[in-house]
Amino acid sequence: MMKIYLLLISVWGYNGTQWEYTGNQYVMKEYFTFEECQELINEDNWKKNENNLFYTVQFDCVLEDSY
């Protein structure tokens, strides 16, 4: 059976010591194989514009049944 993955984008904040999950996330409503999802989150496919050093986003591929 093929495993189904979802693209998850989460928001993280830096408290001066460590990065903490803010509780905000976005999940793309499309199914992917692991390889397809990994290609989507590859940093070479994105242009970053991070002006606030205290916040960032993280891209992950998660199994559909674990979300």
N, C-alpha and C positions, 0 to 999 in steps of 0.2 A: 504494500500500500504506500502511495506517495505521500510524503509529509507536506503540509501546506504551511507557508510562512506569511507573516504580515509585516509590513514596514511600519515601525513605531518610531515616532520622533518625540523625545522628552525634553523638558526644560529643566536646567540645573542652575543653582545659584551658589556663589562662593561666599562663605561667611568669614573669610579672613584666615581660616585654618584649613578647611576642607570643602569639597564640593558636596552639595546636598540636593536631592531631588525635590523640586518645588511642588510636585503633585499635579503638574500639568503635562498632558501628553496628547499626541495626535496619532491615530492609526488609520492608515490608508485602507479604504474599503475595496481592496483588490487582493486576490490570492497570487502567491508566487512560489516557485521552487526556491530552495535555498540559494542556488547559484544566481537566479534572476534577482533575488532580493539583495544579495551581496553586491551585484553589479550596480544596482540602484543607489546603494549607500556609499559606494566608492567615492572617496574625497575628490578624485579627478573629475567627477561629474557635477560638482557644485562649486559655486563661487561664494566665498564667505565675506561677510561684511559685519565684523564683530567690533563694535565701538564701545560696548560696555563690558569691562573686564570682569564684572561680577556675575554675569549671566552667560549661559551658552546653551546650545541644543545638542542632543546626542541622537544619532541614528542607530537603530538596532533592527535586526531581523528576529522575530519571535515566532515560535510555533503557534498556530492558530488555537490549538486546544490548551495552551498554557496562558492564553490571554483572557 
